[in-house]
Amino acid sequence: MSRLTLAALAVSSALTLPAFAQDDDGWYVSGFVGAGFANDADLRGTQNPVAGAPGTVGDPARVQAEFDSDSTIGVALGYKTPWEFFGLFNTRLELEYSTLSVDVSDGSFNGGNQSFGGDADIDFFLIYNYIDIIWDYYQTLIPYVGGGLGIANVDANILYAGGGAVDPNFVVTGEDSGLASTFAGGLTWLTGTPWEVYGEARYYQIRDLEFDRRFIGNGENLFNAEVDDDFDGTSLTIGARYKF
């Protein structure tokens, strides 16, 4: 058998083999949905009430908020690079937008026992670096780990005593942005088509968020203190990627 015939047979055999994990470099889009679990917030500051607002200049201002689990959703544009390290670690890069909405289930004002409500909406804008762990050409389940860095915007509406139903009342309100970082791990299923399905667990943290604690009562909306804290939590999501 000639070398040309052997080469032709080799090429023909290769074309009939299943696609393997390393042969899918390039662009993709993805989307996910799931549940978010925000940890409690402990917002602290020092009272500096304006004229007419209750409170004493220099006294501590503290609001603790407990959050329910709620929903998260996100989309991303990604690129699977040709970079491989130690024959095992394969790199992906993503630009991601996601949003997380959480309701306030309970809380306390200066350590007391009050009725709390309200919510917080968090928007993430992140750059991710993922590492797919691939040890076999014909692997269809791909574990991965990764981390993200970017900005998160938090719109807080934390209401003491029903947000105005009882007089007097305090709220923690406003929007602020902070440095956001995440760590994630998951498992991808290669379907043999341009579609991939994955599940992911994630931890996030947003640093140095500041909000206004305001007094609402007797028709007034008055500044009492500036309070701050880091926000963090976890999420569990399922999603799909489509490779171009």
Backbone as numpy.savetxt, mean C-alpha at the origin, in Angstrom:
# Nx Ny Nz CAx CAy CAz Cx Cy Cz
23.74 -38.52 -40.43 22.89 -37.34 -40.43 23.78 -36.09 -40.43
23.49 -35.14 -41.31 24.33 -33.96 -41.44 24.13 -33.02 -40.26
25.12 -32.12 -40.09 25.01 -31.12 -39.03 23.82 -30.21 -39.26
23.52 -29.89 -40.52 22.38 -29.03 -40.84 21.07 -29.68 -40.41
20.97 -31.01 -40.66 19.76 -31.72 -40.25 19.61 -31.74 -38.74
20.75 -31.98 -38.04 20.71 -31.97 -36.57 20.29 -30.62 -36.04
20.81 -29.54 -36.64 20.44 -28.20 -36.20 18.96 -27.94 -36.41
18.45 -28.39 -37.56 17.03 -28.18 -37.84 16.16 -28.92 -36.84
16.57 -30.17 -36.49 15.81 -30.93 -35.51 15.85 -30.27 -34.14
17.01 -29.71 -33.77 17.13 -29.04 -32.48 16.22 -27.83 -32.40
16.21 -27.02 -33.48 15.35 -25.84 -33.50 13.89 -26.24 -33.44
13.51 -27.28 -34.20 12.12 -27.74 -34.20 11.70 -28.22 -32.83
12.58 -28.96 -32.14 12.27 -29.46 -30.79 12.11 -28.31 -29.81
12.98 -27.31 -29.92 12.90 -26.17 -29.00 11.60 -25.42 -29.16
11.14 -25.31 -30.41 9.89 -24.57 -30.65 8.68 -25.30 -30.11
8.77 -26.62 -29.95 7.62 -27.37 -29.45 7.62 -27.52 -27.94
8.70 -27.12 -27.25 8.74 -27.22 -25.79 7.89 -26.13 -25.16
7.38 -26.34 -23.95 6.63 -25.30 -23.25 7.50 -24.07 -23.00
6.87 -22.92 -22.96 7.60 -21.69 -22.64 8.14 -21.79 -21.22
9.36 -21.32 -20.99 9.92 -21.38 -19.66 10.03 -19.99 -19.07
10.18 -19.94 -17.76 10.01 -18.71 -16.99 10.96 -17.60 -17.43
12.21 -17.95 -17.83 13.19 -16.91 -18.12 12.95 -16.22 -19.46
12.07 -16.75 -20.31 11.87 -16.21 -21.65 10.70 -15.24 -21.71
10.50 -14.40 -20.72 9.37 -13.48 -20.76 9.77 -12.07 -20.35
10.99 -11.65 -20.71 11.40 -10.28 -20.45 10.52 -9.32 -21.24
10.32 -8.12 -20.70 9.57 -7.11 -21.42 8.53 -6.43 -20.55
7.69 -5.64 -21.20 6.70 -4.82 -20.51 5.45 -5.61 -20.18
4.78 -5.16 -19.10 3.50 -5.75 -18.72 2.69 -4.70 -17.95
1.40 -4.95 -17.85 0.52 -4.16 -16.98 -0.10 -5.11 -15.97
-0.46 -4.60 -14.82 -1.05 -5.45 -13.80 -2.09 -4.68 -13.00
-2.94 -5.42 -12.33 -3.93 -4.84 -11.44 -4.24 -5.80 -10.31
-4.64 -5.27 -9.16 -4.92 -6.14 -8.02 -6.04 -5.57 -7.17
-6.67 -6.44 -6.40 -7.67 -6.06 -5.40 -7.41 -6.90 -4.16
-7.88 -6.42 -3.03 -7.69 -7.19 -1.81 -8.16 -6.45 -0.58
-7.67 -6.92 0.55 -8.04 -6.36 1.84 -6.84 -5.67 2.47
-7.10 -4.51 3.10 -6.08 -3.77 3.81 -6.36 -3.77 5.30
-5.29 -3.84 6.10 -5.42 -3.91 7.55 -4.53 -2.82 8.15
-5.11 -1.63 8.32 -4.36 -0.50 8.88 -4.18 -0.67 10.38
-2.97 -0.47 10.85 -2.72 -0.50 12.29 -3.26 0.76 12.95
-3.47 0.70 14.26 -3.99 1.85 14.99 -3.03 3.03 14.89
-3.60 4.23 14.91 -2.80 5.46 14.89 -2.83 6.10 16.27
-1.70 6.66 16.68 -1.59 7.36 17.96 -1.04 8.76 17.65
-1.95 9.68 17.39 -1.60 11.03 16.95 -1.34 11.92 18.16
-0.17 12.55 18.18 0.22 13.34 19.34 0.70 14.72 18.92
0.49 15.67 19.81 0.97 17.03 19.59 0.84 17.84 20.86
0.95 19.14 20.72 0.85 20.07 21.84 -0.24 21.08 21.54
-1.14 21.28 22.49 -2.26 22.19 22.26 -1.78 23.64 22.10
-2.37 24.28 21.12 -2.13 25.71 20.88 -3.42 26.32 20.34
-4.49 26.28 21.15 -5.82 26.65 20.64 -5.91 28.13 20.28
-6.64 28.39 19.20 -6.93 29.77 18.83 -8.00 30.30 19.78
-8.22 31.62 19.72 -9.22 32.25 20.59 -10.59 31.63 20.37
-11.23 31.24 21.47 -12.56 30.65 21.42 -12.56 29.14 21.41
-11.40 28.51 21.15 -11.33 27.05 21.14 -10.97 26.56 22.53
-11.57 25.44 22.97 -11.20 24.88 24.28 -9.78 24.32 24.24
-9.18 24.21 25.42 -7.84 23.67 25.52 -6.91 24.65 26.19
-5.74 24.16 26.59 -4.75 24.97 27.29 -3.43 24.92 26.54
-2.88 26.10 26.27 -1.62 26.17 25.54 -0.55 25.38 26.29
0.12 24.47 25.56 1.20 23.67 26.14 0.78 22.32 26.65
-0.51 22.08 26.82 -0.97 20.75 27.26 -0.86 19.75 26.10
-0.71 18.47 26.44 -0.62 17.48 25.36 -1.94 17.33 24.62
-1.84 17.06 23.35 -2.99 16.74 22.51 -2.76 15.34 21.95
-3.68 14.42 22.23 -3.51 13.04 21.81 -4.83 12.47 21.32
-4.79 11.85 20.15 -5.95 11.16 19.61 -5.50 9.78 19.16
-6.12 8.74 19.69 -5.86 7.37 19.26 -7.04 6.89 18.42
-6.73 6.36 17.25 -7.77 5.90 16.33 -7.53 4.43 15.99
-8.58 3.63 16.11 -8.54 2.23 15.72 -9.29 2.08 14.39
-8.68 1.32 13.47 -9.23 1.21 12.13 -9.78 -0.19 11.87
-10.86 -0.27 11.09 -11.37 -1.54 10.59 -10.50 -2.01 9.42
-10.58 -3.31 9.10 -10.03 -3.79 7.84 -10.94 -3.32 6.71
-10.34 -3.04 5.56 -11.13 -2.52 4.45 -10.49 -2.93 3.14
-10.81 -2.25 2.06 -10.42 -2.70 0.73 -9.26 -1.88 0.17
-8.49 -2.53 -0.72 -7.43 -1.85 -1.45 -7.48 -2.30 -2.91
-7.05 -1.41 -3.81 -7.04 -1.70 -5.24 -5.88 -0.95 -5.86
-5.27 -1.50 -6.90 -4.13 -0.84 -7.51 -3.87 -1.30 -8.92
-3.09 -0.49 -9.66 -2.65 -0.81 -11.02 -1.17 -0.48 -11.14
-0.49 -1.12 -12.09 0.94 -0.90 -12.23 1.36 -1.11 -13.69
2.44 -0.43 -14.06 3.15 -0.67 -15.32 4.50 -1.23 -14.94
4.83 -2.40 -15.49 6.05 -3.06 -15.09 6.92 -3.46 -16.26
8.18 -3.79 -15.93 9.14 -4.27 -16.93 9.95 -5.41 -16.32
9.89 -6.57 -16.96 10.72 -7.70 -16.55 12.06 -7.57 -17.25
13.09 -7.32 -16.48 14.41 -7.06 -17.06 15.09 -8.38 -17.45
16.11 -8.32 -18.31 16.90 -9.52 -18.61 17.97 -9.81 -17.56
18.00 -9.03 -16.48 19.05 -9.17 -15.47 18.78 -10.40 -14.60
19.79 -11.20 -14.45 19.72 -12.39 -13.62 20.95 -12.46 -12.75
20.76 -12.79 -11.47 21.87 -12.84 -10.52 21.97 -14.24 -9.92
23.18 -14.79 -9.96 23.47 -16.10 -9.37 22.62 -17.22 -9.98
22.13 -16.99 -11.21 21.33 -17.99 -11.88 20.00 -18.28 -11.23
19.55 -17.38 -10.34 18.36 -17.65 -9.53 17.43 -16.45 -9.41
17.99 -15.26 -9.28 17.21 -14.06 -8.97 17.03 -13.21 -10.23
15.76 -12.97 -10.60 15.40 -12.22 -11.80 14.63 -10.97 -11.41
15.00 -9.84 -12.00 14.52 -8.54 -11.54 13.34 -8.04 -12.37
12.35 -7.47 -11.66 11.25 -6.71 -12.27 11.18 -5.32 -11.65
10.80 -4.33 -12.45 10.60 -2.96 -11.98 9.16 -2.55 -12.26
8.56 -1.80 -11.32 7.16 -1.38 -11.49 6.97 0.06 -11.04
6.07 0.74 -11.74 5.49 2.00 -11.28 4.05 1.70 -10.90
3.69 1.96 -9.64 2.39 1.53 -9.14 1.61 2.68 -8.53
0.31 2.68 -8.79 -0.64 3.51 -8.04 -1.62 2.58 -7.35
-1.86 2.82 -6.06 -2.87 2.04 -5.34 -3.57 2.94 -4.33
-4.73 2.51 -3.92 -5.49 3.26 -2.94 -6.04 2.32 -1.88
-6.09 2.80 -0.65 -6.58 2.03 0.49 -7.54 2.90 1.28
-8.74 2.41 1.52 -9.74 3.13 2.29 -10.03 2.36 3.58
-9.97 3.06 4.70 -10.20 2.41 5.99 -11.18 3.23 6.82
-12.08 2.55 7.51 -13.02 3.20 8.41 -12.46 3.19 9.83
-12.81 4.23 10.59 -12.44 4.31 12.01 -13.49 3.54 12.81
-13.03 2.57 13.61 -13.97 1.76 14.37 -14.11 2.24 15.81
-13.05 2.86 16.35 -13.08 3.28 17.74 -11.88 4.19 17.98
-11.75 4.69 19.20 -10.61 5.55 19.51 -10.76 6.18 20.87
-9.87 7.12 21.14 -9.93 7.84 22.41 -9.32 9.23 22.22
-9.82 10.15 23.02 -9.38 11.54 22.99 -8.70 11.85 24.31
-7.38 12.12 24.26 -6.60 12.35 25.47 -6.75 11.21 26.49
-6.86 9.97 25.96 -6.91 8.80 26.83 -8.26 8.51 27.44
-9.31 9.20 27.03 -10.63 8.98 27.62 -11.40 7.89 26.90
-12.69 7.82 27.18 -13.57 6.85 26.54 -14.66 7.60 25.79
-14.49 7.67 24.47 -15.44 8.40 23.64 -15.88 7.53 22.46
-16.89 8.01 21.79 -17.38 7.36 20.57 -16.66 7.96 19.36
-16.06 7.11 18.56 -15.30 7.59 17.41 -15.87 7.02 16.11
-15.66 7.74 15.03 -16.05 7.30 13.70 -15.15 7.96 12.67
-15.63 7.98 11.42 -14.87 8.62 10.35 -14.10 7.61 9.52
-13.13 8.13 8.76 -12.37 7.27 7.86 -11.07 7.95 7.47
-10.26 7.21 6.70 -9.03 7.74 6.12 -8.85 7.10 4.76
-8.46 7.91 3.77 -8.17 7.42 2.43 -6.70 7.64 2.14
-6.03 6.58 1.66 -4.59 6.63 1.42 -4.33 6.32 -0.05
-3.61 7.19 -0.74 -3.20 6.98 -2.12 -1.69 6.82 -2.17
-1.21 5.71 -2.76 0.21 5.41 -2.87 0.70 5.63 -4.30
1.88 6.23 -4.44 2.56 6.37 -5.72 3.98 5.83 -5.50
4.26 4.61 -6.01 5.46 3.89 -5.61 6.25 3.37 -6.80
7.57 3.28 -6.60 8.46 2.57 -7.52 8.88 1.29 -6.82
8.68 0.16 -7.50 8.97 -1.15 -6.91 10.14 -1.83 -7.61
10.89 -2.59 -6.85 11.88 -3.52 -7.36 11.54 -4.91 -6.82
11.13 -5.80 -7.71 10.79 -7.16 -7.34 11.88 -8.12 -7.80
12.06 -9.19 -7.05 12.98 -10.26 -7.41 12.19 -11.56 -7.53
12.10 -12.10 -8.76 11.51 -13.42 -8.97 12.57 -14.49 -8.73
12.21 -15.53 -8.01 13.14 -16.59 -7.66 12.85 -17.79 -8.57
13.71 -17.99 -9.57 13.48 -18.99 -10.62 14.66 -19.96 -10.63
14.40 -21.22 -10.34 15.47 -22.22 -10.29 15.32 -23.30 -11.35
14.24 -23.24 -12.14 14.03 -24.28 -13.15 13.37 -23.65 -14.38
13.82 -24.07 -15.57 13.27 -23.52 -16.81 11.77 -23.73 -16.93
11.27 -24.84 -16.41 9.87 -25.19 -16.61 9.01 -24.89 -15.38
9.52 -24.05 -14.52 8.82 -23.67 -13.30 7.57 -22.85 -13.64
6.44 -23.20 -13.05 5.21 -22.45 -13.29 4.75 -21.66 -12.06
5.26 -21.98 -10.89 4.97 -21.22 -9.68 6.26 -20.49 -9.26
6.19 -19.16 -9.28 7.38 -18.33 -9.07 7.22 -17.53 -7.77
7.94 -17.86 -6.71 7.93 -16.98 -5.53 8.71 -15.71 -5.81
8.34 -14.64 -5.13 9.05 -13.38 -5.31 9.01 -12.56 -4.04
9.97 -11.66 -3.94 10.01 -10.67 -2.86 10.33 -9.32 -3.49
10.04 -8.26 -2.76 10.33 -6.94 -3.30 10.05 -5.84 -2.30
10.33 -4.65 -2.72 10.08 -3.48 -1.89 9.81 -2.27 -2.76
9.11 -1.31 -2.18 8.76 -0.10 -2.90 9.09 1.14 -2.10
9.27 2.24 -2.82 9.56 3.53 -2.20 8.84 4.60 -3.00
8.26 5.57 -2.29 7.56 6.64 -2.99 6.87 7.57 -2.03
5.72 8.07 -2.47 4.94 9.04 -1.71 3.54 8.50 -1.49
2.99 8.76 -0.32 1.59 8.43 -0.04 0.88 9.68 0.46
-0.33 9.89 -0.02 -1.16 11.00 0.43 -2.30 10.44 1.28
-2.47 11.00 2.47 -3.49 10.53 3.42 -4.49 11.64 3.67
-5.75 11.34 3.45 -6.86 12.26 3.72 -7.59 11.73 4.94
-7.40 12.38 6.08 -7.95 11.89 7.35 -9.23 12.64 7.71
-10.17 11.89 8.24 -11.44 12.45 8.72 -11.85 11.65 9.95
-11.11 11.84 11.05 -11.29 11.08 12.28 -12.18 11.89 13.22
-13.33 11.34 13.56 -14.38 12.11 14.23 -14.62 11.61 15.64
-14.55 12.52 16.58 -14.88 12.23 17.99 -16.34 12.58 18.23
-17.06 11.66 18.87 -18.47 11.85 19.22 -19.34 12.05 18.00
-19.06 11.27 16.95 -19.98 11.25 15.81 -19.81 12.41 14.85
-18.72 13.14 14.92 -18.46 14.19 13.93 -19.43 15.33 13.99
-19.84 15.75 15.15 -20.72 16.91 15.25 -22.07 16.59 15.85
-22.34 15.29 16.06 -23.64 14.93 16.63 -23.75 15.34 18.09
-22.61 15.46 18.76 -22.59 15.86 20.16 -21.77 17.14 20.29
-22.21 18.09 21.08 -21.51 19.36 21.28 -20.97 19.42 22.71
-19.69 19.75 22.96 -18.67 20.07 21.96 -18.05 18.82 21.34
-17.19 19.00 20.35 -16.66 17.89 19.60 -15.28 18.23 19.05
-14.45 17.21 18.87 -13.15 17.39 18.23 -13.04 16.45 17.03
-12.28 16.88 16.03 -11.99 16.05 14.87 -10.51 16.16 14.56
-9.98 15.12 13.93 -8.65 15.18 13.31 -8.88 15.13 11.81
-8.49 16.19 11.14 -8.85 16.32 9.74 -7.69 16.90 8.93
-7.80 16.77 7.62 -6.81 17.36 6.73 -6.14 16.32 5.85
-5.31 16.79 4.92 -4.53 15.94 4.04 -3.05 16.20 4.26
-2.26 15.14 4.16 -0.81 15.30 4.23 -0.16 14.17 3.45
1.04 14.43 2.94 1.81 13.44 2.20 3.08 13.13 2.95
3.53 11.89 2.86 4.74 11.47 3.53 5.48 10.43 2.73
6.72 10.19 3.11 7.53 9.15 2.48 6.94 7.79 2.79
6.68 7.00 1.75 6.09 5.69 1.91 7.09 4.62 1.50
7.16 3.55 2.28 7.99 2.41 1.93 7.20 1.14 2.18
7.50 0.10 1.42 6.79 -1.15 1.53 7.75 -2.33 1.41
7.33 -3.45 1.95 8.00 -4.73 1.73 6.93 -5.73 1.35
7.19 -6.53 0.31 6.16 -7.43 -0.20 6.76 -8.79 -0.53
5.91 -9.80 -0.51 6.27 -11.13 -0.95 5.05 -11.81 -1.53
5.26 -12.68 -2.51 4.11 -13.32 -3.13 4.48 -14.51 -3.97
3.49 -15.00 -4.72 3.64 -16.18 -5.56 2.90 -15.93 -6.87
3.62 -16.13 -8.00 3.06 -15.95 -9.33 2.82 -17.30 -9.98
1.67 -17.43 -10.65 1.36 -18.63 -11.43 1.43 -18.28 -12.91
2.34 -18.93 -13.63 2.45 -18.76 -15.07 1.43 -19.66 -15.76
0.56 -19.07 -16.55 -0.55 -19.82 -17.14 -0.24 -20.40 -18.51
0.95 -20.09 -19.07 1.26 -20.52 -20.43 0.67 -19.62 -21.49
0.09 -18.49 -21.07 -0.46 -17.47 -21.95 0.18 -16.13 -21.55
-0.17 -15.03 -22.24 0.36 -13.73 -21.79 -0.12 -13.31 -20.40
-1.06 -14.04 -19.82 -1.60 -13.70 -18.51 -0.86 -14.45 -17.40
-0.60 -13.75 -16.31 -0.08 -14.34 -15.08 -1.00 -13.97 -13.93
-1.15 -14.87 -12.97 -1.98 -14.63 -11.79 -1.07 -14.67 -10.56
-1.31 -13.78 -9.61 -0.43 -13.75 -8.43 -1.20 -13.37 -7.17
-0.64 -13.78 -6.04 -1.12 -13.36 -4.73 0.03 -12.73 -3.98
-0.28 -11.71 -3.17 0.80 -10.95 -2.52 0.40 -10.50 -1.12
1.36 -10.55 -0.21 1.24 -9.96 1.11 2.19 -8.78 1.20
1.76 -7.72 1.87 2.54 -6.48 1.87 2.46 -5.79 3.23
3.57 -5.18 3.61 3.61 -4.29 4.77 3.98 -2.90 4.26
3.27 -1.87 4.75 3.58 -0.50 4.33 3.76 0.40 5.55
4.50 1.47 5.35 4.67 2.49 6.38 4.75 3.85 5.70
4.08 4.84 6.30 4.10 6.22 5.81 4.59 7.10 6.95
5.65 7.86 6.70 6.34 8.57 7.76 5.88 10.01 7.88
5.84 10.50 9.16 5.73 11.93 9.50 4.51 12.61 8.89
3.34 12.08 9.20 2.09 12.70 8.76 1.58 13.65 9.83
1.12 14.82 9.40 0.64 15.84 10.32 -0.79 16.26 9.94
-1.64 16.37 10.96 -3.03 16.77 10.75 -3.44 17.78 11.81
-4.55 18.46 11.54 -5.10 19.42 12.50 -6.11 18.73 13.42
-5.98 18.99 14.72 -7.05 18.65 15.64 -7.86 19.92 15.84
-9.15 19.84 15.50 -9.99 21.04 15.50 -11.21 20.82 16.40
-11.69 21.92 16.96 -12.90 21.92 17.78 -14.07 22.34 16.90
-15.12 21.51 16.90 -16.34 21.84 16.17 -17.48 21.89 17.17
-18.09 23.04 17.33 -19.19 23.19 18.26 -19.70 24.61 18.27
-20.98 24.76 18.56 -21.60 26.09 18.60 -21.41 26.85 17.28
-21.44 26.09 16.18 -21.28 26.70 14.88 -19.84 27.08 14.54
-18.88 26.70 15.37 -17.47 27.06 15.16 -16.67 25.88 14.60
-15.58 26.20 13.93 -14.61 25.21 13.46 -13.24 25.81 13.74
-12.66 25.49 14.92 -11.50 26.22 15.43 -10.31 25.28 15.65
-9.12 25.79 15.35 -7.89 25.03 15.50 -7.55 24.85 16.98
-7.17 23.61 17.34 -6.74 23.32 18.71 -5.27 22.90 18.77
-4.85 22.02 17.85 -3.47 21.52 17.91 -3.12 20.86 16.58
-1.83 20.76 16.36 -1.31 19.95 15.25 -0.80 18.64 15.83
-1.28 17.52 15.25 -0.90 16.21 15.76 -0.27 15.40 14.62
0.63 14.50 14.99 1.32 13.74 13.95 1.57 12.31 14.41
1.80 11.44 13.42 2.15 10.05 13.67 2.55 9.43 12.34
3.20 8.26 12.41 3.41 7.42 11.23 2.20 6.51 11.07
1.82 6.23 9.83 0.77 5.26 9.54 1.43 4.01 8.98
0.92 2.82 9.40 1.43 1.59 8.82 0.34 0.54 8.85
0.61 -0.58 8.16 -0.36 -1.65 8.10 0.07 -2.71 7.10
-0.83 -3.64 6.82 -0.56 -4.73 5.91 -1.72 -4.88 4.93
-1.49 -5.67 3.88 -2.56 -5.98 2.93 -2.33 -7.36 2.35
-3.42 -7.99 1.92 -3.41 -9.25 1.21 -4.19 -9.05 -0.08
-3.55 -9.34 -1.23 -4.19 -9.05 -2.51 -4.02 -10.21 -3.48
-4.91 -10.24 -4.49 -4.75 -11.10 -5.65 -4.78 -10.21 -6.88
-4.04 -10.62 -7.91 -3.98 -9.79 -9.10 -3.62 -10.57 -10.34
-3.53 -9.85 -11.45 -3.18 -10.45 -12.73 -2.27 -9.50 -13.50
-1.35 -10.09 -14.26 -0.46 -9.33 -15.14 -0.72 -9.75 -16.58
-0.57 -8.79 -17.48 -0.66 -9.10 -18.92 0.63 -8.65 -19.57
1.34 -9.60 -20.21 2.62 -9.32 -20.83 2.41 -8.93 -22.29
3.07 -7.84 -22.70 2.96 -7.40 -24.10 3.83 -8.25 -25.01
